[in-house]
Amino acid sequence: MSKIHLDTDLGGDMDDLCALAMLLRWDNVEFTGITTVAEANGRRAGYVRHMLGLAGRNTIPVAAGANVSDGCYRYPELGYPDEKRYWPEPILPSPNALGEALELLKQSIEQNATIIAIGPFTNLYLLDLQFPGILMQANLFLMGGYIYPIRPGFPQWGNEMDWNIQVDVRSAKYVVEQSNPTLIPLSVTVETALRRAYLEDLRNSGALGQLIARQAEAFAIDEQNETKFGDTCNGLPPDIINFQHDPLACAVALGWNDGVEITELPLLLEEREEWLYEYIHPSGKTTRVVTRVDGPRFNEFWLNKIMKR
């Protein structure tokens, strides 16, 4: 049995939803907790609780973490999609004191749970400030990083597109330097895809699959990724609806290694003009980094997990 704690900004880009759904369908996984980050007074925590209700998993502890209004983030507000189109019913926020989220994270680390952070790293930063050195005890997987350029055939994004890192640079730099994480960087997660071809199977995969299909249809209209990337990037399927950044990070954290390459690299972090840069440098800290994945293989793996009932 694998113990995990998920730290997520579920409620914006739908890959967090795809990640949580996959974890809920994964055999022999025990959640010690779920915390939300970049919060709007418990709105994201409310979305998480709704998903747990659909899966019949209401006993998993959930706590809302760092709030956008606290001033930690590059942007004063982080937008949400139209709730009426993305969710089947109004979702009540689930607010709580920040300390509850930090305590839940602390308890998970003390239980030797794998900590998977698929949003900004603010909660982890605040946790280590309150309990100095605790991150060094954590088995930590972070979705984020931009060390190598993106391979040809995929969107040629720059470092500034690394949302989890760049939206809260202070927390990101601190957490990477004050822990021993495994990074699942943007330059490999961009090789994954949620495909339109999966929608029919998702609709037949219970309440969670139906929710993903609903959001995927709305997301496809809003983002137009089939035109932006499916038609222009020969490494991606033409029917791409979204990237599966967060599901890939969660799968790697749980040991999925089919086509995955993890390399230890000496990383040096430098903040410059309010952006964070990661360099390979002899004086850098040795860090585990996912450097290669088989995107199509992962896409099918994810779908098979969601279809498992």
Sine and cosine of phi, psi and omega as CSV:
sin_phi,cos_phi,sin_psi,cos_psi,sin_omega,cos_omega
0.00,0.00,0.81,-0.58,0.02,-1.00
-0.99,-0.12,0.79,-0.61,0.09,-1.00
-1.00,-0.05,0.73,-0.68,0.02,-1.00
-0.69,-0.72,0.45,-0.90,0.16,-0.99
-0.79,-0.61,0.81,-0.59,-0.02,-1.00
-0.97,-0.25,0.79,-0.61,0.10,-1.00
-0.92,-0.39,0.90,-0.43,-0.27,-0.96
-0.64,-0.77,0.47,-0.88,0.16,-0.99
-0.95,-0.32,0.70,0.72,-0.02,-1.00
-0.83,0.56,0.69,-0.73,0.02,-1.00
0.82,-0.57,-0.17,0.98,0.08,-1.00
-0.95,-0.31,-0.94,-0.34,0.12,-0.99
-0.84,0.54,0.73,-0.69,-0.18,-0.98
-0.97,0.22,0.05,1.00,0.01,-1.00
-0.94,0.35,-0.42,0.91,0.10,-0.99
-0.90,0.45,-0.68,0.74,0.04,-1.00
-0.88,0.48,-0.69,0.73,0.03,-1.00
-0.89,0.45,-0.57,0.82,0.00,-1.00
-0.94,0.34,-0.74,0.67,-0.02,-1.00
-0.90,0.44,-0.65,0.76,0.03,-1.00
-0.86,0.50,-0.67,0.74,0.02,-1.00
-0.88,0.47,-0.71,0.71,-0.02,-1.00
-0.90,0.44,-0.59,0.81,0.01,-1.00
-0.93,0.36,-0.36,0.93,0.02,-1.00
-0.99,-0.14,0.02,1.00,-0.08,-1.00
-1.00,0.07,0.80,-0.60,0.00,-1.00
-0.92,0.40,0.50,-0.87,0.14,-0.99
0.86,0.51,0.63,0.78,0.09,-1.00
-0.88,-0.48,0.78,-0.63,0.08,-1.00
-0.92,-0.40,0.86,-0.51,0.09,-1.00
-0.99,0.16,0.85,-0.53,0.16,-0.99
-1.00,0.05,-0.29,0.96,0.06,-1.00
0.13,-0.99,0.30,-0.96,0.14,-0.99
-0.73,-0.68,0.80,-0.60,0.09,-1.00
-0.88,-0.48,0.51,-0.86,0.03,-1.00
-0.94,-0.35,0.43,-0.90,-0.11,-0.99
-0.66,-0.75,0.30,-0.95,-0.12,-0.99
0.81,0.59,0.75,0.66,-0.16,-0.99
-0.99,0.16,0.31,-0.95,0.17,-0.99
-0.80,-0.60,0.94,0.33,0.04,-1.00
0.83,0.55,0.73,0.69,0.12,-0.99
1.00,0.06,0.15,0.99,-0.02,-1.00
-0.90,0.43,-0.71,0.70,0.01,-1.00
-0.92,0.40,-0.63,0.78,0.04,-1.00
-0.88,0.48,-0.60,0.80,0.07,-1.00
-0.88,0.48,-0.66,0.75,0.05,-1.00
-0.89,0.46,-0.67,0.74,0.02,-1.00
-0.87,0.49,-0.72,0.69,-0.01,-1.00
-0.88,0.47,-0.60,0.80,0.04,-1.00
-0.88,0.47,-0.70,0.71,0.02,-1.00
-0.89,0.46,-0.66,0.75,0.01,-1.00
-0.90,0.44,-0.59,0.81,0.06,-1.00
-0.89,0.45,-0.67,0.75,0.04,-1.00
-0.87,0.49,-0.56,0.83,-0.04,-1.00
-1.00,0.01,-0.04,1.00,-0.06,-1.00
0.93,0.38,0.58,0.82,-0.07,-1.00
-0.83,-0.56,0.69,0.73,-0.09,-1.00
-0.93,0.36,-0.18,0.98,-0.03,-1.00
-0.99,0.13,-0.15,0.99,0.03,-1.00
-0.93,0.36,0.80,-0.61,0.00,-1.00
-0.92,0.39,0.69,-0.72,0.00,-1.00
-0.76,-0.65,0.66,-0.75,0.07,-1.00
-0.57,-0.82,0.68,-0.74,0.06,-1.00
-0.98,0.17,0.72,-0.69,-0.04,-1.00
-0.97,-0.25,-0.64,-0.77,-0.14,-0.99
-0.82,0.57,0.70,-0.71,-0.07,-1.00
-0.99,-0.17,0.59,-0.81,0.02,-1.00
-0.85,0.52,-0.56,0.83,-0.03,-1.00
-0.92,0.40,-0.19,0.98,-0.01,-1.00
-0.97,0.24,-0.16,0.99,0.10,-0.99
1.00,0.05,0.30,0.95,-0.02,-1.00
-0.99,0.13,-0.24,0.97,-0.27,-0.96
-0.94,-0.34,0.43,-0.90,-0.01,-1.00
-0.86,0.51,-0.56,0.83,-0.04,-1.00
-0.91,-0.42,0.67,-0.75,-0.05,-1.00
-0.93,0.36,-0.38,0.92,0.06,-1.00
-0.67,-0.75,0.61,-0.79,0.06,-1.00
-0.91,-0.42,0.89,-0.45,-0.14,-0.99
-0.92,0.38,0.42,-0.91,0.07,-1.00
-0.86,-0.51,0.55,-0.84,0.10,-1.00
-0.91,0.41,0.25,-0.97,0.02,-1.00
-0.89,0.46,0.92,-0.39,-0.11,-0.99
-0.89,0.46,-0.56,0.83,-0.03,-1.00
-0.91,0.42,-0.52,0.85,0.00,-1.00
-1.00,0.06,-0.51,0.86,-0.13,-0.99
-1.00,-0.05,-0.43,0.90,-0.07,-1.00
-0.84,-0.55,0.55,-0.83,-0.10,-1.00
-0.97,0.25,-0.21,0.98,-0.02,-1.00
-0.38,-0.92,0.31,-0.95,0.06,-1.00
-0.88,0.48,0.67,-0.74,-0.03,-1.00
-0.94,-0.33,0.83,-0.56,0.01,-1.00
-0.97,0.23,0.72,-0.69,0.11,-0.99
-0.88,0.48,0.39,-0.92,-0.01,-1.00
-0.75,-0.67,0.97,0.26,-0.07,-1.00
-0.98,0.19,0.35,-0.94,0.10,-0.99
-0.30,-0.95,0.15,-0.99,0.06,-1.00
-0.93,0.37,0.60,-0.80,0.01,-1.00
-0.80,0.59,-0.60,0.80,-0.04,-1.00
-0.84,0.54,-0.47,0.88,0.02,-1.00
-0.92,0.39,-0.62,0.78,0.03,-1.00
-0.93,0.38,-0.68,0.74,-0.01,-1.00
-0.91,0.41,-0.62,0.78,0.03,-1.00
-0.92,0.40,-0.63,0.78,0.03,-1.00
-0.90,0.43,-0.67,0.75,0.08,-1.00
-0.89,0.46,-0.69,0.72,0.01,-1.00
-0.86,0.51,-0.72,0.69,0.00,-1.00
-0.88,0.47,-0.62,0.79,0.01,-1.00
-0.90,0.43,-0.68,0.73,0.04,-1.00
-0.89,0.46,-0.65,0.76,0.01,-1.00
-0.92,0.40,-0.40,0.92,0.07,-1.00
-1.00,0.02,0.12,0.99,-0.01,-1.00
0.89,0.46,0.50,0.86,0.09,-1.00
-0.96,0.28,0.52,-0.86,0.15,-0.99
-0.96,0.26,0.80,-0.59,-0.01,-1.00
-0.99,-0.13,0.86,-0.51,-0.03,-1.00
-0.90,-0.43,0.92,-0.40,-0.02,-1.00
-0.97,-0.26,0.90,-0.43,-0.05,-1.00
-0.87,-0.49,0.31,0.95,0.15,-0.99
-0.75,-0.66,-0.21,-0.98,0.12,-0.99
-0.83,0.56,0.39,-0.92,-0.16,-0.99
-1.00,-0.07,0.37,0.93,-0.11,-0.99
-0.87,0.49,-0.71,0.70,-0.02,-1.00
-0.86,0.50,-0.65,0.76,-0.01,-1.00
-0.92,0.40,-0.64,0.77,0.06,-1.00
-0.87,0.49,-0.76,0.65,-0.02,-1.00
-0.91,0.41,-0.57,0.82,0.05,-1.00
-0.88,0.47,-0.71,0.70,-0.04,-1.00
-0.95,0.32,-0.49,0.87,0.10,-0.99
-0.90,0.43,-0.62,0.79,-0.03,-1.00
-0.98,0.19,-0.56,0.83,-0.01,-1.00
-0.79,-0.61,0.98,0.20,-0.14,-0.99
-0.81,0.58,0.76,-0.65,0.04,-1.00
1.00,-0.01,-0.09,1.00,-0.09,-1.00
-0.92,0.39,-0.50,0.87,-0.02,-1.00
-0.91,0.41,-0.46,0.89,0.04,-1.00
-0.92,0.39,-0.31,0.95,0.02,-1.00
-1.00,0.03,-0.17,0.99,-0.18,-0.98
-1.00,0.00,0.62,-0.78,0.21,-0.98
-1.00,0.05,0.99,-0.12,-0.30,-0.95
-0.90,-0.43,0.77,-0.64,0.09,-1.00
-0.86,-0.51,0.79,-0.61,-0.10,-1.00
-0.87,-0.50,0.83,-0.55,0.14,-0.99
-0.99,0.12,0.95,-0.31,-0.01,-1.00
0.39,-0.92,0.20,-0.98,-0.02,-1.00
0.90,-0.44,0.47,-0.88,0.03,-1.00
-0.49,-0.87,1.00,-0.01,-0.08,-1.00
-0.97,-0.25,-0.79,0.61,0.06,-1.00
-0.98,-0.18,0.50,-0.86,0.09,-1.00
-0.91,0.41,0.39,-0.92,0.02,-1.00
-0.93,0.36,0.63,-0.77,-0.05,-1.00
-0.92,0.38,0.45,-0.89,0.12,-0.99
-0.84,0.55,0.55,-0.84,-0.02,-1.00
0.99,-0.14,-0.11,0.99,-0.01,-1.00
-0.79,-0.61,0.27,-0.96,-0.05,-1.00
-0.82,0.58,0.77,-0.63,-0.06,-1.00
-1.00,0.03,0.88,0.47,0.01,-1.00
-0.97,0.24,0.43,-0.90,0.09,-1.00
-0.99,-0.15,-0.02,-1.00,-0.03,-1.00
-0.84,0.54,-0.51,0.86,-0.07,-1.00
-0.93,0.37,-0.26,0.97,0.00,-1.00
-0.99,0.11,-0.05,1.00,-0.02,-1.00
-0.98,0.19,0.98,0.19,-0.20,-0.98
-0.80,0.61,-0.80,0.60,-0.11,-0.99
-0.86,0.51,-0.55,0.83,0.02,-1.00
-0.99,0.16,-0.76,0.65,-0.23,-0.97
-0.99,0.15,-0.32,0.95,-0.01,-1.00
-0.97,0.26,-0.35,0.94,0.06,-1.00
-0.56,-0.83,0.98,0.19,-0.12,-0.99
-0.89,0.46,-0.67,0.74,-0.03,-1.00
-0.84,0.54,-0.75,0.66,-0.01,-1.00
-0.91,0.41,-0.66,0.75,-0.03,-1.00
-0.88,0.48,-0.75,0.66,-0.03,-1.00
-0.88,0.48,-0.71,0.71,-0.02,-1.00
-0.88,0.47,-0.75,0.66,-0.10,-1.00
-0.90,0.43,-0.71,0.71,-0.01,-1.00
-0.90,0.44,-0.61,0.79,-0.03,-1.00
-0.98,0.21,-0.46,0.89,-0.11,-0.99
-0.96,-0.27,0.36,0.93,0.05,-1.00
-0.57,-0.82,0.00,-1.00,0.08,-1.00
-0.86,-0.52,0.95,0.32,-0.17,-0.99
-1.00,0.06,0.22,-0.97,0.31,-0.95
-0.96,-0.27,0.82,-0.58,0.00,-1.00
-0.99,-0.11,0.73,-0.69,0.14,-0.99
-0.92,-0.38,1.00,-0.05,-0.24,-0.97
-0.99,0.15,0.31,-0.95,0.02,-1.00
-0.82,0.57,-0.57,0.82,-0.09,-1.00
-0.93,0.38,-0.27,0.96,0.13,-0.99
-0.96,-0.28,-0.57,0.82,-0.02,-1.00
-0.91,0.41,-0.40,0.92,0.00,-1.00
-0.94,0.34,-0.11,0.99,0.03,-1.00
-1.00,-0.03,0.11,0.99,0.01,-1.00
-0.97,-0.24,0.23,-0.97,-0.04,-1.00
-0.40,-0.92,0.69,-0.73,0.31,-0.95
-1.00,0.00,0.86,-0.52,-0.16,-0.99
-0.96,-0.28,0.52,-0.85,0.09,-1.00
-0.86,0.51,-0.52,0.86,0.00,-1.00
-0.87,0.49,-0.32,0.95,-0.04,-1.00
-1.00,0.06,-0.19,0.98,-0.21,-0.98
-0.89,0.45,-0.64,0.77,-0.03,-1.00
-0.91,0.42,-0.69,0.73,0.06,-1.00
-0.88,0.47,-0.64,0.77,0.00,-1.00
-0.89,0.45,-0.65,0.76,0.00,-1.00
-0.89,0.46,-0.40,0.92,-0.01,-1.00
-0.98,-0.18,0.31,0.95,-0.10,-1.00
-0.90,-0.44,0.61,0.79,0.07,-1.00
0.98,0.18,-0.11,-0.99,-0.12,-0.99
-0.89,0.45,-0.63,0.78,0.01,-1.00
-0.92,0.40,-0.71,0.71,0.03,-1.00
-0.88,0.47,-0.63,0.78,0.02,-1.00
-0.91,0.42,-0.61,0.80,0.05,-1.00
-0.91,0.41,-0.68,0.73,0.04,-1.00
-0.87,0.49,-0.71,0.71,-0.01,-1.00
-0.88,0.48,-0.67,0.74,0.02,-1.00
-0.86,0.51,-0.76,0.65,-0.03,-1.00
-0.93,0.36,-0.58,0.82,0.01,-1.00
-0.89,0.46,-0.66,0.75,0.02,-1.00
-0.90,0.44,-0.68,0.74,0.03,-1.00
-0.93,0.38,-0.66,0.75,-0.02,-1.00
-0.90,0.44,-0.63,0.78,0.01,-1.00
-0.88,0.47,-0.62,0.79,0.04,-1.00
-0.93,0.36,-0.68,0.73,-0.09,-1.00
-0.95,0.30,-0.63,0.77,-0.15,-0.99
-0.99,-0.16,-0.44,0.90,0.03,-1.00
0.83,0.56,0.65,0.76,-0.05,-1.00
-0.94,0.35,-0.41,0.91,0.05,-1.00
-0.89,0.45,-0.58,0.81,0.05,-1.00
-0.99,0.16,-0.71,0.70,-0.08,-1.00
-0.92,0.38,-0.62,0.78,-0.11,-0.99
-0.84,-0.54,-0.63,0.78,0.00,-1.00
-0.88,0.47,-0.58,0.81,-0.02,-1.00
-1.00,0.07,-0.21,0.98,-0.15,-0.99
-0.86,-0.51,-0.26,0.97,-0.06,-1.00
-0.89,-0.46,0.94,-0.34,-0.10,-0.99
-0.96,0.28,-0.13,0.99,0.09,-1.00
-1.00,0.09,-0.17,0.99,-0.05,-1.00
-0.93,-0.36,0.46,-0.89,0.06,-1.00
-0.93,0.36,0.54,-0.84,-0.05,-1.00
-0.91,0.41,-0.32,0.95,-0.04,-1.00
-0.98,-0.20,0.48,0.88,-0.01,-1.00
-0.91,0.42,0.77,-0.64,0.10,-0.99
-0.99,-0.16,-0.65,0.76,0.00,-1.00
-0.38,-0.92,0.24,-0.97,0.11,-0.99
-1.00,0.03,0.46,-0.89,-0.02,-1.00
-0.95,-0.31,0.81,0.58,-0.01,-1.00
-0.82,0.58,-0.82,0.57,-0.14,-0.99
-0.96,0.28,-0.65,0.76,0.09,-1.00
-0.85,0.52,-0.63,0.77,0.03,-1.00
-0.88,0.47,-0.71,0.70,0.00,-1.00
-0.86,0.51,-0.67,0.74,0.00,-1.00
-0.92,0.39,-0.64,0.77,0.01,-1.00
-0.90,0.43,-0.68,0.74,0.04,-1.00
-0.88,0.48,-0.66,0.75,0.00,-1.00
-0.88,0.48,-0.51,0.86,0.00,-1.00
-1.00,-0.05,0.13,0.99,0.14,-0.99
0.99,-0.17,0.07,1.00,0.06,-1.00
-0.92,0.39,0.83,-0.56,-0.11,-0.99
-0.69,-0.72,0.37,0.93,-0.04,-1.00
-0.97,0.24,0.99,-0.14,-0.06,-1.00
1.00,0.04,0.14,0.99,-0.02,-1.00
-1.00,-0.07,0.71,-0.71,0.10,-1.00
-0.87,-0.49,0.81,-0.58,0.04,-1.00
-0.90,-0.44,0.80,-0.60,-0.08,-1.00
-0.84,-0.53,0.63,-0.78,0.11,-0.99
-1.00,0.03,0.84,-0.54,-0.07,-1.00
-0.80,-0.59,0.61,-0.79,0.09,-1.00
-0.99,0.15,0.96,-0.26,-0.10,-0.99
-0.97,-0.24,0.71,-0.71,0.11,-0.99
-0.89,-0.46,0.77,-0.64,-0.01,-1.00
-0.96,-0.27,0.69,-0.73,-0.01,-1.00
-0.67,-0.75,0.79,-0.61,0.09,-1.00
-1.00,-0.04,0.80,-0.59,-0.04,-1.00
-0.63,-0.77,0.85,-0.52,0.00,-1.00
0.79,0.62,0.68,0.73,0.10,-1.00
0.95,0.32,0.25,0.97,0.11,-0.99
-0.87,-0.49,0.48,-0.88,-0.01,-1.00
-0.97,-0.25,0.73,-0.69,0.01,-1.00
-0.85,-0.52,0.64,-0.77,0.04,-1.00
-0.91,-0.42,0.77,-0.64,-0.04,-1.00
-0.83,-0.55,0.54,-0.84,0.22,-0.98
-0.99,0.10,0.87,-0.49,-0.09,-1.00
-0.51,-0.86,0.65,-0.76,-0.04,-1.00
-0.81,0.58,-0.50,0.87,-0.02,-1.00
-1.00,0.04,0.02,1.00,-0.04,-1.00
-0.97,0.26,0.21,-0.98,0.01,-1.00
-0.99,0.12,0.75,-0.66,0.01,-1.00
-0.90,0.44,0.83,-0.55,-0.11,-0.99
-0.68,-0.73,0.68,-0.74,0.06,-1.00
-0.98,0.20,0.79,-0.61,-0.05,-1.00
-0.73,-0.68,0.75,-0.66,0.14,-0.99
-0.96,0.27,0.87,-0.49,-0.10,-1.00
-0.94,-0.35,-0.17,0.98,0.04,-1.00
-0.39,-0.92,0.61,-0.79,0.10,-1.00
-0.65,-0.76,0.30,-0.95,0.15,-0.99
-0.97,-0.24,1.00,-0.08,-0.09,-1.00
-0.84,0.55,-0.80,0.60,0.00,-1.00
-0.84,0.54,-0.62,0.79,0.02,-1.00
-0.91,0.42,-0.65,0.76,0.03,-1.00
-0.92,0.39,-0.64,0.77,-0.01,-1.00
-0.82,0.58,-0.71,0.71,-0.01,-1.00
-0.94,0.33,-0.61,0.79,0.05,-1.00
-0.86,0.51,-0.72,0.69,0.00,-1.00
-0.86,0.50,-0.74,0.67,-0.03,-1.00
-0.87,0.50,-0.66,0.75,0.00,-1.00
-0.90,0.44,-0.57,0.82,0.06,-1.00
-0.91,0.41,-0.70,0.72,-0.02,-1.00
-0.91,0.41,-0.59,0.81,-0.03,-1.00
-0.96,0.26,-0.26,0.97,0.00,-1.00
-0.95,0.31,0.81,-0.59,-0.07,-1.00
-0.79,-0.61,0.00,0.00,0.00,0.00
